[in-house]
Amino acid sequence: MANALKGFLILLICLFINSSTSNAQVSLGVEGGFSLNHLFTKMIGYNSTKNVTKLGATTGLIIQYKLTDNTFIETTPGFVSKKYSFARTGLLKGAFLSFENNYLQLPVTLNFVFGNKLKFFLGPGIYTAYWLSGSEYGNIPDIFSASQQADDTSDTLTLVYFKKSHRFDPTLDNRWEFGVSASCGLRYPLNEKYKIGLSVKYYQALTSRYKVNTANTYTNYNGTGTACLSLIYSLN
């Protein structure tokens, strides 16, 4: 992963050098919207449990390098909320455990453009992200509150709500995330300098959120989709 990070940083440096020494057109902008995250995991030890995709938020800056009339490279450093939840079913229905994790993310995509005034684009990319903070909350059964039903065949449990900030464990938490991405969207020029846009992107982590070691023997990966509105200003 260290080599992948070095290559990623070298690519960014080359892009900045190229933009200042060539005739490439540079545009800056902002974007904001929502994220939808799913945790891909085997859920070992979670019987009668539903893995729930959750909605979050995302915002970022846009740095765009126009290479030709039909291609541009774009990086959008920003904030992404990656949430997911486990909901119990069956006898424990109503119990759940939710996770809200905040990442600083830096993607780079190579986009291909189609169309005239209303332009459609799509392209592949790579990204890295750093896990800034997190929290956990949910309803968990209070085993000391179990009471037997009148028919003596089952017990009822009281659910207790809790919420806490995530305390990072360097032996377990993998705070760096690397992966691949895909993007598509529309851009429409308001005038010679400003454009508005709509983009949909998907980020698939290739690194597990948890480190695999003696304390943990399974992996899980974030899969995150985003949809954003954007405003872009051309510097050239």
C-alpha positions as a printed Julia matrix, in Angstrom:
236×3 Matrix{Float64}:
   0.0     0.0     0.0
   2.94    2.32    0.6
   3.95    2.02   -3.07
   0.36    2.71   -4.16
   0.28    5.88   -2.05
   3.62    7.06   -3.45
   2.39    6.52   -7.0
  -0.83    8.38   -6.21
   1.07   11.38   -4.84
   3.5    11.4    -7.78
   0.54   11.45  -10.17
  -0.95   14.48   -8.4
   2.38   16.34   -8.47
   2.74   15.65  -12.19
  -0.76   16.97  -12.83
  -0.03   20.24  -11.05
   3.29   20.67  -12.89
   1.64   19.91  -16.22
  -1.13   22.46  -15.61
   1.38   25.23  -14.96
   3.75   24.42  -17.83
   1.31   23.57  -20.61
  -1.78   25.02  -22.22
  -4.11   22.75  -20.29
  -7.23   24.58  -19.16
  -7.8    24.59  -15.41
 -11.18   24.94  -13.68
 -12.08   25.13  -10.0
 -15.4    24.44   -8.32
 -17.39   23.09   -5.42
 -19.78   20.17   -5.11
 -22.15   18.79   -2.52
 -24.71   16.06   -2.18
 -25.42   12.77   -0.49
 -23.58    9.48   -0.08
 -24.93    5.95    0.15
 -22.65    3.41    1.8
 -22.74   -0.37    2.13
 -20.28   -2.47    4.13
 -19.33   -5.68    2.32
 -18.63   -8.25    5.02
 -19.28  -11.9     5.86
 -20.88  -10.78    9.15
 -19.31  -13.62   11.13
 -21.07  -14.03   14.47
 -24.14  -12.02   13.38
 -26.96  -14.54   13.06
 -30.47  -13.24   12.25
 -28.97   -9.9    11.2
 -29.66   -7.63    8.23
 -26.84   -5.56    6.73
 -28.38   -2.12    6.08
 -27.13    0.47    3.55
 -27.27    4.01    4.99
 -27.5     7.56    3.67
 -24.88   10.21    4.48
 -23.47   13.48    3.11
 -20.53   14.53    0.96
 -18.92   17.81   -0.07
 -15.7    18.74   -1.82
 -13.61   21.01   -4.01
 -13.24   20.38   -7.74
  -9.91   20.77   -9.55
 -10.28   20.0   -13.24
  -7.61   19.81  -15.96
  -8.89   19.85  -19.53
  -6.49   17.84  -21.67
  -8.42   17.88  -24.96
 -11.94   18.78  -26.05
 -12.99   15.23  -25.19
 -10.95   14.38  -22.07
 -10.24   15.9   -18.69
  -8.66   14.83  -15.42
 -10.44   15.74  -12.21
  -9.62   15.51   -8.53
 -12.21   16.3    -5.87
 -10.67   16.4    -2.38
 -13.39   16.53    0.22
 -15.42   15.04    3.04
 -17.47   11.83    2.74
 -19.71   10.28    5.38
 -19.7     6.47    5.17
 -22.48    4.95    7.28
 -23.82    1.44    7.7
 -25.99   -0.49   10.13
 -26.76   -3.99   11.37
 -30.42   -4.61   12.24
 -31.44   -7.72   14.18
 -34.37   -9.82   13.01
 -36.51  -12.54   14.54
 -36.79  -12.54   18.33
 -34.39   -9.57   18.55
 -36.27   -7.41   16.05
 -35.9    -3.74   17.0
 -32.28   -4.08   18.09
 -29.73   -2.45   15.8
 -26.17   -1.15   15.72
 -25.27    1.8    13.45
 -21.88    3.23   12.52
 -21.16    6.75   11.22
 -17.63    7.16    9.87
 -16.22   10.38    8.43
 -13.49   10.3     5.8
 -11.26   12.85    4.1
 -11.16   11.55    0.52
  -8.96   12.33   -2.48
  -9.98   10.78   -5.83
  -8.48   11.23   -9.29
 -10.55   10.36  -12.38
  -9.9    10.42  -16.12
 -13.15   11.44  -17.83
 -14.26   11.19  -21.43
 -16.7    13.82  -22.73
 -19.56   13.48  -25.21
 -22.05   15.99  -26.55
 -22.12   19.62  -27.64
 -23.52   22.26  -25.26
 -24.93   19.78  -22.76
 -21.94   17.53  -22.13
 -22.06   14.0   -20.75
 -18.93   12.49  -19.18
 -17.84    9.17  -17.73
 -14.59    7.6   -16.67
 -12.58    5.42  -14.29
 -10.44    6.53  -11.38
  -8.58    5.71   -8.19
  -8.86    7.19   -4.71
  -7.43    7.25   -1.23
  -9.27    8.2     1.96
  -8.37    8.76    5.6
 -10.75    7.81    8.41
 -11.07   11.0    10.45
 -13.66   10.13   13.09
 -16.58    7.89   13.84
 -19.44    7.15   16.18
 -21.62    4.18   17.07
 -25.19    4.06   18.34
 -28.11    1.71   18.54
 -30.6    -0.28   20.57
 -29.13   -3.28   22.37
 -30.91   -5.87   24.54
 -30.65   -5.51   28.29
 -30.24   -9.13   29.36
 -31.0    -8.29   32.98
 -34.47   -7.06   32.04
 -35.7   -10.36   30.57
 -39.2   -11.29   31.68
 -41.05  -14.47   30.88
 -44.27  -14.39   28.92
 -47.49  -15.79   30.38
 -47.29  -18.91   28.22
 -43.78  -19.64   29.57
 -42.45  -20.23   26.06
 -40.4   -17.07   25.43
 -38.73  -14.12   27.1
 -39.04  -10.42   26.3
 -36.05   -8.1    26.45
 -35.94   -4.37   27.03
 -33.9    -2.5    24.41
 -31.48    0.11   25.71
 -30.3     2.99   23.49
 -26.63    4.02   23.51
 -24.34    6.34   21.56
 -20.59    6.79   21.78
 -17.65    8.15   19.81
 -15.38    5.62   18.16
 -12.06    5.19   19.92
  -9.43    4.11   17.39
  -7.47    0.94   18.03
  -4.19    0.91   16.05
  -4.08   -2.9    16.2
  -7.54   -3.24   14.65
  -8.62   -0.09   12.74
  -7.22    0.51    9.26
  -7.58    4.28    8.9
  -6.19    4.49    5.33
  -8.48    3.34    2.54
  -7.5     2.78   -1.09
  -9.72    1.78   -3.97
 -11.06    2.26   -7.48
 -13.88    4.47   -8.69
 -16.19    5.16  -11.61
 -18.0     8.4   -12.42
 -20.54    9.8   -14.85
 -22.51   13.0   -15.1
 -23.67   16.08  -16.97
 -22.2    19.57  -17.32
 -24.03   22.59  -18.72
 -22.37   25.99  -19.4
 -24.11   29.05  -17.94
 -21.66   31.34  -19.78
 -18.01   31.29  -20.87
 -16.74   31.01  -17.3
 -19.34   29.11  -15.25
 -20.79   25.62  -15.56
 -23.26   23.7   -13.45
 -23.21   19.95  -13.19
 -24.65   16.76  -11.81
 -22.43   13.76  -11.12
 -22.85   10.22   -9.84
 -19.78    8.35   -8.58
 -19.03    4.99   -7.03
 -16.03    4.18   -4.83
 -15.09    0.56   -4.08
 -12.52    0.05   -1.34
  -9.8    -2.53   -1.98
  -8.52   -2.33    1.6
 -10.38   -3.71    4.59
 -11.72   -1.33    7.24
 -10.32   -3.67    9.87
  -6.81   -5.11    9.94
  -6.64   -8.88    9.72
  -4.6   -10.22   12.65
  -4.92  -12.39   15.75
  -7.6   -10.05   17.14
  -9.63  -10.05   13.93
  -9.95  -12.76   11.29
 -12.44  -11.3     8.81
 -12.42   -8.38    6.37
 -14.95   -5.74    5.39
 -14.92   -3.17    2.61
 -16.77    0.09    2.05
 -18.74    0.48   -1.16
 -19.86    4.12   -1.47
 -22.02    5.86   -4.05
 -22.39    9.65   -4.23
 -24.66   12.05   -6.12
 -23.65   15.72   -6.23
 -24.56   19.07   -7.73
 -21.61   21.24   -8.71
 -20.63   24.76   -9.76
 -17.41   25.13  -11.77
 -15.41   28.23  -12.75
 -12.87   28.22  -15.58
  -9.57   30.02  -14.81
  -8.51   30.28  -18.46
